[in-house]
Structure formats: C-alpha cells, structure tokens
Amino acid sequence: MTLLNKTILLGVTGSIAAYKAAGLASALTQEGAMVNVIMTRSAGEFVRPLTFQALTQRPVVTDMFALDSQSRVQHITLGQTADLVVIAPASAHTIARLAWGLADDVLSCTVLSTTAPVLVAPAMESHMYANSATQENLGRLRSRGFVIIEPEYGRLASGAVGRGRLAGEGAIMAAIRQALGGVSDLTGRRVVVTAGGTQEPIDPVRYISNRSSGRMGYALAEAARDRGAEVVLISGPAAIAAPGGIKLVPVVTAMEMREAVMDEVPACDALIMAAAVADYRLETPASQKIKTMAPELTLKLVKNPDILGEVSGHARRPKVVVGFAAESQDLLKNAQTKLVARNLDLIVANDITASDSGFGAENNRVVLIGRDQEPSALPLMPKRQVADIIWDAVVGLLRL
Ligand SMILES: Cc1cc2nc3c(=O)[nH]c(=O)nc-3n(C[C@H](O)[C@H](O)[C@H](O)COP(=O)(O)O)c2cc1C
C-alpha cells in the first residue's frame, strides 16, 4: 500500500512521547504522503512546531484564532481534505475531549469536522491509561468507529514499567496502511528477511563479494511491513537505503550473517533468505594490506557455513522458510534440487543471465517453486510486485 498522494493529518498532543511524532511525520513524508500537522498548545511545550514544519515542508497549525494567510478556515478545511487523521501521541486529556465531542482547539474541531477515518494512539503513564475514566473514553471512541492503536507494555518515562508507552512506529504505520485500505494479512507475524551480498575480507582494504544490490530483499522487507508484519531485515552492504519502520541488522561477512540469522530464527514465523551469501571466505585474511610486488597471489578459500541448511535442521525452524536460487544454467533443475536438499517450503528461482532482471535491476523475472507443486513462472515485473506475490504464497503456507 503506497502512501503516495495521500493527505494525512497528524495530531500531536501534550505527551512526553510527542518527540516520537517527529519520526512518524518524517516516515510518512518520506513515503510520499502530504502530512499536515496540528499541535495542541501542550504539545508545543514538548516539541517545537518548527521541527514538524521542517520535516513535512508544510505549515504547522497550532492556534485556532491565528490569522490564516490563506484566509481559509483551517479547522474545517484540514479535516475535510484529509484521507486519514492520526493522533499520535494522544494524551488522556485529548482522548477525553474527543470522547465528549468538545471543540475548544483546532485538533478537536478538526476531528469533529472530518469524515476520514480517525486513528488514536494513546501514550501516558500506566495508571492514567488504566483509569476507568480513560478506558470509558476510549470505549466511547471505539463505539464511534475510531481505531485505537493500543499502547505498548514497557518502561515508561516515569521509570515505572507498565502499559502506556506509545505504540511503535511500525505498528502505527501498519494501522495507517490498513485504514487506507491496504492488506494486513501479516499483522501479528514476525518475519526475517536477509538481503544484499556479503563481503569476505582479503586484507584490511580488499574483499571478495558479488553483484547483489539488496533490492529484492529490501522490497520483500518493505512489502511485509506494509502488510502489518514485524520485520527484521538482516542486510549485507547494499546499494540502497533500508526501508523505515523495520528492525535493520547490518552485517558484513557470511559468518556475521549466520550469527544474526541464528539469533532471530527461534522467534520468527517466516524466514526469506534473499541475500547472496558468499560460498567461500579466506581461510586467513591478511592483517596488513597485501603488497602488490609479487607477480602472482594465491588465496586459500574455505567453505562458508550453509545457513539455510542449518536453519532447516534447527529445532525451532520457522514455520515457513523460503530460499532464492540465482542460476546461470539449468534454472529449474538446480532450484528444485536446492528446495529438497535444504528442506525449503518455497524457492524463488531467477536466471541471472537475463539483462533486464536479477542483480541490480529494478525488475525481476522469477519462477516460484513450492513442494509438490508445478513451478509458477512470473512475467518480468517490478521487484516490489514480485515481493508481494512471494508474500501471498508465504501467507498461504502460514495458514496451513
Ligand atoms: C512532563 C510531562 C509529561 C506528560 N506526559 C503526558 C503523557 O505522556 N500523556 C498524557 O496523557 N499526559 C501527559 N502529560 C499531561 C498533559 O500534558 C496535560 O494533561 C495536558 O493538558 C494535555 O493537553 P492536550 O491533550 O491538549 O495536549 C504530561 C505533562 C508533563 C508536565
């Protein structure tokens, strides 16, 4: 679900978590949304409007009675032009005002005047949140169709531990996408995606690597995030920036990749290994830069561990394990052999000799091979679209 051309109204209220709204405003803007921020008077005690103005490149509304340079009645127009209203963080006070339909500031007037979906992400000290007044107010909002993005349990600003911490940015972004009509079939799932190529050092300045750009794995991570999953992206050095709203675990070598994957395996529902992990590494990388006087140089390579094989044999193997097979010949035969040998649920095979797809390209042409299934050859399409088709298959396997 893309946020391109969506108008999102972000309400920020007087909670200690107001600074986190800056991250949210930035993430929404980076995804192409037009973000209009309304701050309550109390919110201005925690974060300056300038922060949001700089992040969104839009004027920030703070005062109902300020003269509007465009001579338009902002508390009405902002609500009416919004595709969605999200209040994050929502203080106990604002929740009470909305529950009772008060209209004493720009944010509350806007909520009354909008017909867009309204998402409310409470953030407060745990006793304030548990208080029956707050709970009754939230109940009122729910019964009116507001979506409440539940706060998390954890350490609060007061030092105490309890429920009341603002939901994570990933959860808020997922709720936004869902409210805007996106698919959310990975909500509640934790998935791990590996991406990029690994670098195996020869000496402190040189390494052996491959042509992987990370694009396919990053598209997979982004698509899973958009479908509501909690995503861990374990990435070797890549040519592009990682998507926001996910946990990025950067690695360099195959051995680091293995350690990171094994750390995540016990706690994930699905693992997709899209990384191009080096098969070999130097037995002993030089500790000093190798001098280039000699006419020949012999490097001794040793086999890297078979990460997919280890995952498949793991006592807590994820329910769904997907591998990639980048082949330059006998595509189907080699991919099918890998599917069986590594005990995978699905393998994504691509012919790397094609110039319009594969390594580094924006598009990919792949064949999906499941167990006991006829291979399904997809036409050339953007990697993000390939990613969604792969997740469609994974969602089906998770339901079995
Ligand atoms: C340091 C500090 C932190 C606060 N944090 C919160 C909070 O996290 N959640 C909350 O509901 N109120 C919090 N408050 C109280 C609100 O700022 C106060 O209720 C205010 O009236 C909320 O106004 P608003 O809803 O119009 O923004 C805090 C107050 C202070 C001084």
The ligand as an SDF file (V2000), in Angstrom:
LIG
                    3D

 31 33  0  0  0  0  0  0  0  0999 V2000
    6.4870   16.2850   31.7190 C   0  0  0  0  0  0  0  0  0  0  0  0
    5.0690   15.9650   31.3930 C   0  0  0  0  0  0  0  0  0  0  0  0
    4.7660   14.8140   30.6950 C   0  0  0  0  0  0  0  0  0  0  0  0
    3.4570   14.4810   30.3930 C   0  0  0  0  0  0  0  0  0  0  0  0
    3.2000   13.3480   29.6970 N   0  0  0  0  0  0  0  0  0  0  0  0
    1.9300   13.0050   29.4330 C   0  0  0  0  0  0  0  0  0  0  0  0
    1.6580   11.8020   28.7280 C   0  0  0  0  0  0  0  0  0  0  0  0
    2.5490   11.0620   28.3080 O   0  0  0  0  0  0  0  0  0  0  0  0
    0.3670   11.5040   28.4680 N   0  0  0  0  0  0  0  0  0  0  0  0
   -0.6750   12.2970   28.9020 C   0  0  0  0  0  0  0  0  0  0  0  0
   -1.8270   11.9480   28.6630 O   0  0  0  0  0  0  0  0  0  0  0  0
   -0.4260   13.4620   29.5560 N   0  0  0  0  0  0  0  0  0  0  0  0
    0.8390   13.8290   29.8370 C   0  0  0  0  0  0  0  0  0  0  0  0
    1.1020   14.9980   30.4960 N   0  0  0  0  0  0  0  0  0  0  0  0
   -0.0370   15.8590   30.8800 C   0  0  0  0  0  0  0  0  0  0  0  0
   -0.5710   16.6440   29.6800 C   0  0  0  0  0  0  0  0  0  0  0  0
    0.4490   17.4280   29.1050 O   0  0  0  0  0  0  0  0  0  0  0  0
   -1.7480   17.5110   30.0960 C   0  0  0  0  0  0  0  0  0  0  0  0
   -2.8080   16.6610   30.5010 O   0  0  0  0  0  0  0  0  0  0  0  0
   -2.2090   18.4420   29.0130 C   0  0  0  0  0  0  0  0  0  0  0  0
   -3.3220   19.1410   29.4840 O   0  0  0  0  0  0  0  0  0  0  0  0
   -2.6040   17.7070   27.7450 C   0  0  0  0  0  0  0  0  0  0  0  0
   -3.1610   18.6380   26.8200 O   0  0  0  0  0  0  0  0  0  0  0  0
   -3.5350   18.2800   25.3280 P   0  0  0  0  0  0  0  0  0  0  0  0
   -4.2790   16.9900   25.3460 O   0  0  0  0  0  0  0  0  0  0  0  0
   -4.3510   19.4120   24.8580 O   0  0  0  0  0  0  0  0  0  0  0  0
   -2.2670   18.1880   24.5660 O   0  0  0  0  0  0  0  0  0  0  0  0
    2.3970   15.3520   30.8070 C   0  0  0  0  0  0  0  0  0  0  0  0
    2.7070   16.5390   31.4730 C   0  0  0  0  0  0  0  0  0  0  0  0
    4.0210   16.8410   31.7620 C   0  0  0  0  0  0  0  0  0  0  0  0
    4.3220   18.1100   32.5090 C   0  0  0  0  0  0  0  0  0  0  0  0
  1  2  1  0
  2  3  1  0
  2 30  2  0
  3  4  2  0
  4  5  1  0
  4 28  1  0
  5  6  2  0
  6  7  1  0
  6 13  1  0
  7  8  2  0
  7  9  1  0
  9 10  1  0
 10 11  2  0
 10 12  1  0
 12 13  2  0
 13 14  1  0
 14 15  1  0
 14 28  1  0
 15 16  1  0
 16 17  1  0
 16 18  1  0
 18 19  1  0
 18 20  1  0
 20 21  1  0
 20 22  1  0
 22 23  1  0
 23 24  1  0
 24 25  2  0
 24 26  1  0
 24 27  1  0
 28 29  2  0
 29 30  1  0
 30 31  1  0
M  END
$$$$
